[in-house]
């Protein structure tokens, strides 16, 4: 009995595998739970590649220093040894890389890569070469002091081993790392402090031991040698810098599409392109594409609040950040073009000038797709710069409009032409002041102005995710559902904006068949622009009927989500659910609201629920499409 009592009171000695089970793997599980909606195929490839390189590069070095007794392990604290290194140590190469990479993803993913390029030739050169020179000298010094059996051996080994790989990564991504200095520092420091804390616990429990004869015997805190802190700091710098090297090269490819035309894949040809992007100095490239993208983002920031909350067809506001980086950037460009061309029509009171602007947009789209032989003919494998008379457009467009036109021209090679002409049909509808007679007209108009954009969004998501839908029937099904989803979102938007459309534009999209006296109601809404004279009850009745129409199509439209790339399914669901929340707000209001919306916290709750809970049903790709 006394032996049993002693076994309960005597603490179990910590082993190396216990360190992983208690301190590292649970952290990875938590980080993975947080980040899984944001991990694209590219992120998976990036983390896998960095892990592989870390394992290959570290294995001989670790064997070397253990062979020379810099680290020591008690046999009872480890599972097995391969070479001179415990199995758990090999596991740690991968575990640390995954843990730091996931944390870095949380810290660094939120801003498009192109906004962190350095186009100043002088500062770019200094930032690139001065640290490389210092690292080269440090590596030489480290090699010279890494004499086995001396107190500088461990420190010297860390320096000569780490400096060459940092030099290589710094050459391509150092400027990008510095531009993102705050998020970079956070990505490095937090896992470094945590691993130092875990290391101190392990050293105190004698899970492993640092040889005093091969270290400086300088302690950052009790039982924690200086070299151990330096090791975790440097390795985390390498991991984060490696991740940023990927981000920089892919950001450059996303921005300069004609210089780096291949879309994401694991092929050697694509990886060669990305290596070329990695070594390319952005200061040698034209800053015009990035300036154009900044204008595109400004368009979104000033867009109507209704579009701020949608991330599928309308990637504005802050929610666009939930999309993977490449998809996000090109969705910004796409929607900015749609937004700015819509504003060109809406902001002009003179009908004659409206028609001139519509002709201008139509001419541009014609030039953009002059090489296409069919409505859905795309050129992703052979991108060509469209032959566009930019000098003429400079005279006829504002700087912001011109930027959006130039930006869309850089990604048009993989987009079909038909949705753009459908968008023009929607603009023509507005210019001509055509009346929405019935629900069929409402569906048609919504298809023109939003279903078309939904189709284009699918092409962006597929192309930038490196995904093909080989089955033509399934591809047609996905496109139909994207068009339907665009229609649903637009109808909800119309139902919420009856007053706004009337007062600001003198327009009405309420089907005339809903009205008791269509001529009188249309005069009040379009000519008089006094929607409230109809009464709140009548306005709400109109809105409720349109929301009912949207609801009949909403569930059907979601059926296409499961065939999208898995990394965009959650964001698409967020967009539809937020619009669904707007519809519910209209319905729940006792009177017709001037502009129904969700507050900040409601949006956050909807986003979390859609990303982490509801999207699970769409996570696995369906094997077959019954509706095709």
KOLPASE-250628 format. One line per field, with one value per residue (C-alpha): residue number from 1; z, y, x. Coordinates in pm, whole numbers, plus 50000, padded with zeros to 5 digits. Each point is the difference from the previous one (the first is absolute). Layout:
N
k: c(NUM / ...)
w: c(Z / ...)
v: c(Y / ...)
u: c(X / ...)
This chain:
628
k: c(1 / 2 / 3 / 4 / 5 / 6 / 7 / 8 / 9 / 10 / 11 / 12 / 13 / 14 / 15 / 16 / 17 / 18 / 19 / 20 / 21 / 22 / 23 / 24 / 25 / 26 / 27 / 28 / 29 / 30 / 31 / 32 / 33 / 34 / 35 / 36 / 37 / 38 / 39 / 40 / 41 / 42 / 43 / 44 / 45 / 46 / 47 / 48 / 49 / 50 / 51 / 52 / 53 / 54 / 55 / 56 / 57 / 58 / 59 / 60 / 61 / 62 / 63 / 64 / 65 / 66 / 67 / 68 / 69 / 70 / 71 / 72 / 73 / 74 / 75 / 76 / 77 / 78 / 79 / 80 / 81 / 82 / 83 / 84 / 85 / 86 / 87 / 88 / 89 / 90 / 91 / 92 / 93 / 94 / 95 / 96 / 97 / 98 / 99 / 100 / 101 / 102 / 103 / 104 / 105 / 106 / 107 / 108 / 109 / 110 / 111 / 112 / 113 / 114 / 115 / 116 / 117 / 118 / 119 / 120 / 121 / 122 / 123 / 124 / 125 / 126 / 127 / 128 / 129 / 130 / 131 / 132 / 133 / 134 / 135 / 136 / 137 / 138 / 139 / 140 / 141 / 142 / 143 / 144 / 145 / 146 / 147 / 148 / 149 / 150 / 151 / 152 / 153 / 154 / 155 / 156 / 157 / 158 / 159 / 160 / 161 / 162 / 163 / 164 / 165 / 166 / 167 / 168 / 169 / 170 / 171 / 172 / 173 / 174 / 175 / 176 / 177 / 178 / 179 / 180 / 181 / 182 / 183 / 184 / 185 / 186 / 187 / 188 / 189 / 190 / 191 / 192 / 193 / 194 / 195 / 196 / 197 / 198 / 199 / 200 / 201 / 202 / 203 / 204 / 205 / 206 / 207 / 208 / 209 / 210 / 211 / 212 / 213 / 214 / 215 / 216 / 217 / 218 / 219 / 220 / 221 / 222 / 223 / 224 / 225 / 226 / 227 / 228 / 229 / 230 / 231 / 232 / 233 / 234 / 235 / 236 / 237 / 238 / 239 / 240 / 241 / 242 / 243 / 244 / 245 / 246 / 247 / 248 / 249 / 250 / 251 / 252 / 253 / 254 / 255 / 256 / 257 / 258 / 259 / 260 / 261 / 262 / 263 / 264 / 265 / 266 / 267 / 268 / 269 / 270 / 271 / 272 / 273 / 274 / 275 / 276 / 277 / 278 / 279 / 280 / 281 / 282 / 283 / 284 / 285 / 286 / 287 / 288 / 289 / 290 / 291 / 292 / 293 / 294 / 295 / 296 / 297 / 298 / 299 / 300 / 301 / 302 / 303 / 304 / 305 / 306 / 307 / 308 / 309 / 310 / 311 / 312 / 313 / 314 / 315 / 316 / 317 / 318 / 319 / 320 / 321 / 322 / 323 / 324 / 325 / 326 / 327 / 328 / 329 / 330 / 331 / 332 / 333 / 334 / 335 / 336 / 337 / 338 / 339 / 340 / 341 / 342 / 343 / 344 / 345 / 346 / 347 / 348 / 349 / 350 / 351 / 352 / 353 / 354 / 355 / 356 / 357 / 358 / 359 / 360 / 361 / 362 / 363 / 364 / 365 / 366 / 367 / 368 / 369 / 370 / 371 / 372 / 373 / 374 / 375 / 376 / 377 / 378 / 379 / 380 / 381 / 382 / 383 / 384 / 385 / 386 / 387 / 388 / 389 / 390 / 391 / 392 / 393 / 394 / 395 / 396 / 397 / 398 / 399 / 400 / 401 / 402 / 403 / 404 / 405 / 406 / 407 / 408 / 409 / 410 / 411 / 412 / 413 / 414 / 415 / 416 / 417 / 418 / 419 / 420 / 421 / 422 / 423 / 424 / 425 / 426 / 427 / 428 / 429 / 430 / 431 / 432 / 433 / 434 / 435 / 436 / 437 / 438 / 439 / 440 / 441 / 442 / 443 / 444 / 445 / 446 / 447 / 448 / 449 / 450 / 451 / 452 / 453 / 454 / 455 / 456 / 457 / 458 / 459 / 460 / 461 / 462 / 463 / 464 / 465 / 466 / 467 / 468 / 469 / 470 / 471 / 472 / 473 / 474 / 475 / 476 / 477 / 478 / 479 / 480 / 481 / 482 / 483 / 484 / 485 / 486 / 487 / 488 / 489 / 490 / 491 / 492 / 493 / 494 / 495 / 496 / 497 / 498 / 499 / 500 / 501 / 502 / 503 / 504 / 505 / 506 / 507 / 508 / 509 / 510 / 511 / 512 / 513 / 514 / 515 / 516 / 517 / 518 / 519 / 520 / 521 / 522 / 523 / 524 / 525 / 526 / 527 / 528 / 529 / 530 / 531 / 532 / 533 / 534 / 535 / 536 / 537 / 538 / 539 / 540 / 541 / 542 / 543 / 544 / 545 / 546 / 547 / 548 / 549 / 550 / 551 / 552 / 553 / 554 / 555 / 556 / 557 / 558 / 559 / 560 / 561 / 562 / 563 / 564 / 565 / 566 / 567 / 568 / 569 / 570 / 571 / 572 / 573 / 574 / 575 / 576 / 577 / 578 / 579 / 580 / 581 / 582 / 583 / 584 / 585 / 586 / 587 / 588 / 589 / 590 / 591 / 592 / 593 / 594 / 595 / 596 / 597 / 598 / 599 / 600 / 601 / 602 / 603 / 604 / 605 / 606 / 607 / 608 / 609 / 610 / 611 / 612 / 613 / 614 / 615 / 616 / 617 / 618 / 619 / 620 / 621 / 622 / 623 / 624 / 625 / 626 / 627 / 628)
w: c(50000 / 50085 / 49664 / 49821 / 50193 / 49912 / 49633 / 50012 / 50176 / 49818 / 49677 / 49678 / 49836 / 49685 / 49679 / 49656 / 49859 / 50300 / 49898 / 49663 / 50138 / 50267 / 49859 / 49621 / 49834 / 50193 / 49885 / 49641 / 50047 / 50128 / 49718 / 49740 / 50139 / 49962 / 49658 / 49809 / 49818 / 49867 / 49895 / 49622 / 49780 / 49970 / 50378 / 50037 / 49734 / 50160 / 50347 / 49862 / 49795 / 50290 / 50227 / 49745 / 49956 / 50376 / 50053 / 49725 / 50096 / 50377 / 50014 / 49921 / 50218 / 50298 / 49964 / 49987 / 50320 / 50194 / 49881 / 50153 / 50326 / 49982 / 50093 / 50212 / 50061 / 50258 / 49827 / 50236 / 49889 / 49629 / 49782 / 49757 / 49816 / 49627 / 49933 / 50305 / 50025 / 50199 / 49804 / 50195 / 49882 / 49638 / 50087 / 50145 / 49666 / 49849 / 50310 / 50047 / 49632 / 49990 / 50324 / 49899 / 49646 / 50125 / 50242 / 49720 / 49785 / 50269 / 50026 / 49637 / 49768 / 50031 / 49753 / 49625 / 49932 / 49735 / 50258 / 50167 / 49697 / 50013 / 49679 / 50129 / 49826 / 50257 / 50313 / 49831 / 49921 / 50349 / 50173 / 49777 / 50011 / 50338 / 50203 / 49752 / 50049 / 50379 / 49987 / 49783 / 50251 / 50286 / 49826 / 49958 / 50363 / 50110 / 49799 / 50156 / 50360 / 49955 / 50134 / 50160 / 50377 / 50041 / 50167 / 49669 / 49812 / 50034 / 49923 / 49701 / 49861 / 50023 / 49813 / 49712 / 49953 / 50000 / 49824 / 49647 / 49983 / 50141 / 49741 / 49721 / 50129 / 50074 / 49642 / 49867 / 50292 / 50235 / 49880 / 50030 / 50353 / 50098 / 49843 / 50219 / 50300 / 50264 / 49897 / 49927 / 50349 / 50157 / 49791 / 50123 / 50361 / 50133 / 49902 / 50106 / 50350 / 50025 / 49888 / 50237 / 50283 / 49895 / 49963 / 50351 / 50138 / 49810 / 50108 / 50361 / 49983 / 49830 / 49688 / 49817 / 50115 / 49856 / 50043 / 50207 / 49832 / 49657 / 50100 / 50136 / 50333 / 49958 / 50119 / 49892 / 50296 / 50236 / 49806 / 49662 / 49816 / 49764 / 49706 / 50038 / 49981 / 49700 / 49832 / 50033 / 49890 / 49689 / 49900 / 50030 / 49791 / 49734 / 50008 / 49980 / 49739 / 49797 / 50019 / 49894 / 49710 / 49873 / 50062 / 49822 / 49691 / 49973 / 50065 / 49718 / 49768 / 50100 / 49925 / 49680 / 49827 / 49655 / 50134 / 50211 / 49818 / 50134 / 50261 / 50317 / 49963 / 50135 / 49659 / 49949 / 49742 / 50244 / 50282 / 49765 / 49930 / 50371 / 50058 / 49732 / 50182 / 50327 / 49867 / 49811 / 50163 / 49995 / 49982 / 49644 / 49913 / 49920 / 50305 / 49775 / 50064 / 50377 / 49973 / 49794 / 50264 / 50269 / 49797 / 49973 / 50375 / 50045 / 49778 / 50231 / 50312 / 49871 / 49860 / 50153 / 50336 / 49851 / 49802 / 50296 / 50162 / 49708 / 49915 / 49708 / 49727 / 50197 / 50174 / 50167 / 50355 / 50235 / 49927 / 49671 / 50212 / 50068 / 49643 / 49911 / 49888 / 49623 / 49979 / 50222 / 49788 / 49672 / 50152 / 50112 / 49644 / 49854 / 50235 / 49979 / 49623 / 50041 / 50269 / 49812 / 49671 / 50186 / 50162 / 49660 / 49897 / 50330 / 50082 / 49667 / 49998 / 49626 / 49797 / 49692 / 50192 / 50163 / 49655 / 49901 / 50309 / 49932 / 49646 / 50144 / 50236 / 49719 / 49775 / 50271 / 50058 / 49625 / 49991 / 50311 / 49838 / 49635 / 49969 / 50129 / 49768 / 50236 / 50305 / 50242 / 49815 / 50247 / 49958 / 50334 / 49844 / 49741 / 50160 / 49765 / 50080 / 49848 / 49732 / 50161 / 49910 / 50350 / 49882 / 49894 / 50331 / 50195 / 49846 / 50075 / 50344 / 50345 / 50155 / 50219 / 49711 / 49781 / 50275 / 50027 / 49622 / 49988 / 50293 / 49841 / 49674 / 50183 / 50112 / 49710 / 49820 / 50218 / 50020 / 49748 / 49804 / 50025 / 50365 / 49917 / 49722 / 50237 / 50239 / 49713 / 49947 / 50363 / 49957 / 49679 / 50194 / 50243 / 49729 / 49814 / 50323 / 49925 / 50244 / 50188 / 49905 / 50184 / 50192 / 49675 / 49920 / 50352 / 49963 / 49658 / 50119 / 50305 / 49771 / 49787 / 50282 / 50260 / 49851 / 49745 / 50276 / 50182 / 49686 / 49978 / 50368 / 49936 / 49723 / 50234 / 50279 / 49772 / 49823 / 50306 / 50198 / 49719 / 49976 / 49689 / 49974 / 49726 / 49968 / 49767 / 50143 / 50355 / 49892 / 49845 / 50324 / 50209 / 49766 / 50016 / 50379 / 50011 / 49778 / 50221 / 50312 / 49842 / 49924 / 50361 / 50143 / 49758 / 50076 / 50373 / 49928 / 49798 / 50270 / 50257 / 49775 / 49870 / 50173 / 49913 / 49632 / 49981 / 50182 / 49854 / 49650 / 49924 / 49927 / 50100 / 49965 / 50175 / 49749 / 49873 / 50042 / 50379 / 49987 / 50020 / 49782 / 49822 / 49816 / 50320 / 50209 / 49730 / 49972 / 50376 / 50003 / 49674 / 49904 / 50338 / 50194 / 50311 / 50097 / 50353 / 49865 / 49906 / 50367 / 50196 / 49987 / 49621 / 49971 / 50240 / 49809 / 49681 / 50177 / 50161 / 49666 / 49841 / 50297 / 49961 / 49638 / 50110 / 50266 / 49741 / 49814 / 50290 / 50111 / 49641 / 49934 / 50290 / 49830 / 49784 / 50294 / 50048 / 49651 / 50058 / 50122 / 50368 / 50115 / 49866 / 50115 / 50347 / 49876 / 49740 / 50269 / 50221 / 49721 / 49943 / 50373 / 50060 / 49723 / 50151 / 50325 / 49821 / 49860 / 50348 / 50134 / 49742 / 50085 / 50376 / 49998 / 50107 / 49726 / 49681 / 50105 / 49813 / 49958 / 50178 / 50096 / 50246 / 50271 / 50034 / 50259 / 49810 / 49693 / 50205 / 50149 / 49659 / 49858 / 50276 / 49976 / 49619 / 49988 / 50284 / 50027 / 49697 / 49746 / 50135 / 49796 / 49686 / 50098 / 49814 / 49625 / 49887 / 49786 / 49759 / 49915 / 49994 / 49848 / 49698)
v: c(50000 / 50237 / 49924 / 50083 / 50327 / 50090 / 49931 / 50249 / 50274 / 49971 / 50204 / 49815 / 50099 / 50204 / 49832 / 50150 / 49859 / 50150 / 50340 / 49959 / 49854 / 50269 / 50314 / 49998 / 49782 / 50157 / 50344 / 49879 / 49861 / 50339 / 50193 / 49756 / 50041 / 50377 / 50007 / 49713 / 50217 / 50214 / 49724 / 49976 / 49747 / 50248 / 50030 / 49621 / 49974 / 50282 / 49844 / 49656 / 50136 / 50200 / 49695 / 49782 / 50249 / 50046 / 49624 / 49948 / 50297 / 49944 / 49621 / 49986 / 50303 / 49857 / 49668 / 50187 / 50201 / 49704 / 49790 / 50267 / 49996 / 50347 / 49842 / 49690 / 49773 / 49732 / 49678 / 49964 / 50339 / 49924 / 49741 / 49916 / 50143 / 50025 / 50081 / 50208 / 50180 / 49892 / 49931 / 50273 / 50248 / 49919 / 50050 / 50339 / 50120 / 49963 / 50096 / 50334 / 50081 / 49926 / 50185 / 50314 / 49990 / 49986 / 50284 / 50201 / 49941 / 50164 / 50294 / 50074 / 49899 / 50302 / 50244 / 49937 / 49928 / 50269 / 50274 / 49896 / 50024 / 50244 / 50200 / 50229 / 49879 / 50143 / 49870 / 49668 / 49950 / 50097 / 49781 / 49707 / 50013 / 50144 / 49716 / 49743 / 50139 / 49995 / 49644 / 49887 / 50138 / 49842 / 49662 / 50018 / 50097 / 49722 / 49744 / 50114 / 49975 / 49671 / 49794 / 49670 / 49992 / 50379 / 50226 / 50173 / 49678 / 50007 / 50373 / 49968 / 49706 / 50196 / 50292 / 49816 / 49778 / 50270 / 50295 / 49852 / 49911 / 50339 / 50167 / 49810 / 50081 / 50359 / 50052 / 49943 / 50090 / 50226 / 50319 / 49839 / 49883 / 50354 / 50156 / 49772 / 50059 / 50014 / 49681 / 49835 / 50078 / 49872 / 49683 / 49935 / 50119 / 49824 / 49642 / 50076 / 50098 / 49701 / 49750 / 50155 / 49945 / 49638 / 49951 / 50130 / 49750 / 49715 / 50099 / 50030 / 49649 / 49874 / 49886 / 50114 / 50164 / 50270 / 49922 / 50273 / 49933 / 50098 / 50300 / 50347 / 49931 / 50320 / 49955 / 50214 / 49862 / 49706 / 49684 / 50176 / 50052 / 50291 / 49767 / 49834 / 50336 / 50094 / 49667 / 50043 / 50363 / 49921 / 49694 / 50194 / 50281 / 49740 / 49852 / 50337 / 50129 / 49683 / 50049 / 50362 / 49897 / 49800 / 50289 / 50248 / 49783 / 49916 / 50362 / 50109 / 49741 / 50111 / 50362 / 49961 / 49742 / 50033 / 49957 / 49700 / 49853 / 49644 / 49931 / 49801 / 49635 / 49767 / 49963 / 50064 / 50267 / 50194 / 49970 / 50125 / 50304 / 50064 / 49967 / 50265 / 50218 / 49939 / 50130 / 50290 / 50339 / 50181 / 50331 / 49900 / 49961 / 50274 / 50114 / 50075 / 49669 / 50050 / 50360 / 49880 / 49741 / 50269 / 50199 / 49688 / 49959 / 50367 / 49941 / 49721 / 50207 / 50271 / 49757 / 49976 / 49828 / 49726 / 49883 / 50036 / 49692 / 49759 / 49803 / 49790 / 50230 / 50308 / 49959 / 50337 / 50116 / 49785 / 49666 / 49964 / 49889 / 49663 / 49896 / 49848 / 50267 / 49942 / 49955 / 50303 / 50231 / 49909 / 50021 / 50353 / 50087 / 49841 / 50164 / 50340 / 49996 / 49906 / 50264 / 50282 / 49931 / 49989 / 50335 / 50147 / 49939 / 50077 / 50321 / 50166 / 50176 / 50074 / 49711 / 50094 / 49993 / 49671 / 49846 / 50135 / 49844 / 49672 / 50005 / 50066 / 49701 / 49782 / 50103 / 49915 / 49656 / 49940 / 50082 / 49791 / 49684 / 50069 / 49671 / 49778 / 49769 / 49909 / 50132 / 49768 / 49973 / 50076 / 50018 / 49894 / 49815 / 50267 / 50339 / 50296 / 50367 / 50147 / 50261 / 50299 / 50366 / 50116 / 50352 / 50044 / 49869 / 50233 / 50291 / 49859 / 49837 / 50125 / 49868 / 49761 / 49869 / 49958 / 49801 / 49761 / 49956 / 49928 / 49759 / 49791 / 49984 / 49816 / 49714 / 49987 / 49723 / 49732 / 50160 / 49938 / 50290 / 49918 / 50107 / 50341 / 50047 / 49890 / 50269 / 50249 / 49882 / 50087 / 50347 / 50045 / 49910 / 50284 / 50251 / 49932 / 50018 / 49670 / 49902 / 49669 / 49866 / 49666 / 49753 / 49863 / 50348 / 50031 / 49668 / 50101 / 50338 / 49839 / 49745 / 50281 / 50208 / 49734 / 49652 / 50101 / 50104 / 49672 / 49815 / 50207 / 49935 / 49625 / 50038 / 50199 / 49744 / 49705 / 50158 / 50137 / 49680 / 49786 / 49794 / 49869 / 49854 / 49748 / 49891 / 50252 / 49931 / 50056 / 50320 / 50128 / 49911 / 50203 / 50298 / 49982 / 49992 / 50295 / 50197 / 49902 / 50105 / 50337 / 50042 / 49919 / 50250 / 50270 / 49950 / 50026 / 50316 / 50144 / 49914 / 50183 / 50304 / 50096 / 50339 / 50057 / 49913 / 50234 / 50299 / 49989 / 49854 / 50041 / 49631 / 49717 / 49631 / 49886 / 49793 / 50201 / 49694 / 50041 / 50343 / 50083 / 50308 / 49955 / 50335 / 50196 / 49811 / 50022 / 50375 / 50038 / 49787 / 50105 / 50345 / 50154 / 49807 / 50004 / 49631 / 50060 / 50145 / 49643 / 49912 / 49771 / 49707 / 49999 / 50026 / 49712 / 49792 / 50052 / 49909 / 49690 / 49868 / 50047 / 49835 / 49710 / 49970 / 50003 / 49737 / 49765 / 50002 / 50040 / 49639 / 49879 / 50246 / 49857 / 49660 / 50121 / 50084 / 49643 / 50003 / 50313 / 49973 / 49908 / 50311 / 50235 / 49807 / 50156 / 50360 / 49954 / 49868 / 50300 / 50235 / 49828 / 49972 / 50367 / 50091 / 49757 / 50190 / 50327 / 49842 / 49883 / 50351 / 50141 / 49738 / 50040 / 50378 / 50113 / 50268 / 50022 / 50099 / 50278 / 49774 / 49666 / 49863 / 49776 / 50161 / 49921 / 49726 / 49832 / 49987 / 49850 / 49736 / 49913 / 49979 / 49770 / 49775 / 49979 / 49945 / 49753 / 49823 / 50022 / 49965 / 49655 / 49850 / 50136 / 49909 / 49671 / 50002 / 49820 / 49696 / 50060 / 50267 / 49863 / 50316 / 49993)
u: c(50000 / 50283 / 50166 / 49676 / 49971 / 50359 / 49934 / 49715 / 50195 / 50334 / 49978 / 50071 / 50330 / 49947 / 50117 / 50063 / 49676 / 49817 / 50134 / 49831 / 49679 / 49963 / 50163 / 50033 / 49736 / 49707 / 50117 / 50003 / 49650 / 49877 / 50171 / 49868 / 49648 / 50029 / 50161 / 49840 / 49743 / 50287 / 50239 / 49997 / 50175 / 50283 / 50032 / 50005 / 50268 / 50199 / 49995 / 50082 / 50289 / 50147 / 49967 / 50181 / 50282 / 50032 / 50021 / 50258 / 50216 / 49991 / 50050 / 50377 / 50071 / 49815 / 50182 / 50329 / 49954 / 49860 / 50294 / 50225 / 49799 / 49848 / 49665 / 49951 / 49699 / 49934 / 49889 / 49703 / 49862 / 49984 / 49829 / 50279 / 50299 / 50063 / 50361 / 50086 / 49667 / 49692 / 49683 / 49824 / 50262 / 49922 / 49636 / 50088 / 50143 / 49653 / 49800 / 50176 / 49972 / 49626 / 49933 / 50188 / 49859 / 49642 / 50066 / 50166 / 49692 / 49787 / 50240 / 50083 / 49713 / 49774 / 50155 / 50051 / 50367 / 50033 / 49947 / 50324 / 50228 / 50292 / 50042 / 50275 / 50316 / 50243 / 49829 / 49926 / 50369 / 50114 / 49740 / 50094 / 50380 / 50106 / 49841 / 50136 / 50350 / 49959 / 49866 / 50291 / 50250 / 49804 / 50003 / 50378 / 50042 / 49767 / 50195 / 50326 / 49875 / 49813 / 50286 / 49884 / 50055 / 50024 / 49748 / 49920 / 49921 / 49620 / 49975 / 50233 / 49802 / 49676 / 50156 / 50169 / 49696 / 49731 / 50164 / 50024 / 49630 / 49899 / 50224 / 49824 / 49651 / 50092 / 50119 / 49650 / 49774 / 50197 / 49834 / 49658 / 50086 / 50104 / 49690 / 49790 / 50226 / 49725 / 49822 / 50336 / 50126 / 49680 / 50019 / 50355 / 49997 / 49689 / 50101 / 50357 / 49892 / 49770 / 50263 / 50256 / 49752 / 49945 / 50375 / 50060 / 49746 / 50164 / 50351 / 49889 / 49847 / 50316 / 49814 / 50313 / 50319 / 50223 / 50369 / 50163 / 50336 / 49866 / 49789 / 50078 / 49827 / 49800 / 49641 / 49707 / 49807 / 50039 / 50089 / 49968 / 50332 / 50048 / 50066 / 49659 / 49821 / 50209 / 49922 / 49622 / 50019 / 50203 / 49799 / 49677 / 50149 / 50084 / 49649 / 49824 / 50242 / 49945 / 49623 / 50037 / 50222 / 49704 / 49761 / 50224 / 50048 / 49631 / 49906 / 50228 / 49843 / 49648 / 50091 / 50204 / 49785 / 50155 / 50354 / 49897 / 49698 / 49987 / 49734 / 50064 / 50096 / 50267 / 50166 / 50370 / 49918 / 49786 / 50253 / 50271 / 49785 / 49960 / 50374 / 50048 / 49748 / 50186 / 50332 / 49839 / 50047 / 49667 / 50187 / 50090 / 49630 / 49750 / 49798 / 49701 / 49816 / 50023 / 49885 / 49705 / 49913 / 50011 / 49748 / 49786 / 50004 / 49910 / 49697 / 49890 / 50055 / 49770 / 49742 / 49657 / 49974 / 49788 / 50299 / 50234 / 49852 / 50016 / 50310 / 49883 / 49884 / 50098 / 50339 / 49999 / 50057 / 50206 / 49832 / 50189 / 50295 / 49838 / 50076 / 50340 / 50246 / 50005 / 49624 / 49950 / 50216 / 49833 / 49652 / 50088 / 50099 / 49687 / 49755 / 50173 / 49951 / 49633 / 49954 / 50172 / 49818 / 49669 / 50084 / 50089 / 49640 / 49826 / 50187 / 49917 / 49660 / 50000 / 49857 / 50199 / 50328 / 49895 / 49969 / 50342 / 50155 / 49823 / 50140 / 50347 / 49976 / 49868 / 50288 / 50251 / 49849 / 50008 / 50372 / 50058 / 49863 / 50080 / 50191 / 49718 / 49813 / 49715 / 49815 / 50180 / 50332 / 50280 / 50380 / 50154 / 50293 / 50088 / 49933 / 50021 / 50003 / 49685 / 50059 / 49834 / 50031 / 50086 / 50082 / 49639 / 49866 / 50228 / 49812 / 49656 / 50039 / 50093 / 50321 / 49804 / 49791 / 50308 / 50175 / 49707 / 49992 / 50375 / 49977 / 49723 / 50198 / 50280 / 49775 / 49753 / 50191 / 49840 / 49653 / 49716 / 49855 / 49628 / 49950 / 50148 / 49747 / 49724 / 50123 / 49968 / 49641 / 49929 / 50151 / 49797 / 49687 / 50071 / 50092 / 49675 / 49799 / 49834 / 49726 / 50012 / 49659 / 50001 / 50214 / 50144 / 50130 / 50142 / 50180 / 50131 / 50128 / 50162 / 50163 / 50144 / 50148 / 50086 / 49967 / 50261 / 50238 / 49934 / 50112 / 50318 / 50071 / 49988 / 50257 / 50225 / 49967 / 50067 / 50295 / 50175 / 49946 / 50142 / 49681 / 49825 / 49652 / 50065 / 49638 / 49829 / 49653 / 50128 / 50175 / 49675 / 49821 / 50246 / 49965 / 49619 / 50010 / 50243 / 49763 / 49710 / 50191 / 50076 / 49630 / 49908 / 50247 / 49887 / 49630 / 50069 / 50198 / 49711 / 49746 / 50209 / 50067 / 49657 / 50025 / 50367 / 49949 / 49705 / 50150 / 50353 / 49945 / 49633 / 49973 / 49771 / 50067 / 49681 / 49800 / 49705 / 49778 / 50038 / 49836 / 49627 / 50053 / 50333 / 49991 / 49940 / 50255 / 50267 / 49942 / 50049 / 50314 / 50170 / 49874 / 49914 / 50265 / 49781 / 49979 / 49872 / 49678 / 49906 / 50002 / 50227 / 49757 / 49987 / 50380 / 50042 / 49747 / 50197 / 50324 / 49848 / 49878 / 50343 / 50169 / 49758 / 50112 / 50365 / 49932 / 49853 / 50331 / 50242 / 50029 / 50033 / 50281 / 50203 / 50017 / 50287 / 50227 / 50120 / 50154 / 50204 / 50362 / 49974 / 50191 / 49729 / 49692 / 49998 / 50043 / 49726 / 49768 / 50083 / 49894 / 49667 / 49926 / 50069 / 49759 / 49754 / 50041 / 49920 / 49684 / 49899 / 50061 / 49759 / 49739 / 50041 / 49962 / 49649 / 50014 / 50200 / 50355 / 50176 / 50301 / 50003 / 50341 / 50179 / 50208 / 50370 / 49959 / 49719 / 50222 / 50281 / 49771 / 49857 / 50351 / 50125 / 49695 / 50023 / 50377 / 50040 / 49665 / 49773 / 50281 / 50088 / 49719 / 50167 / 50356 / 50026 / 49962 / 49686 / 50073 / 49719 / 49748 / 49648 / 49863 / 50234)
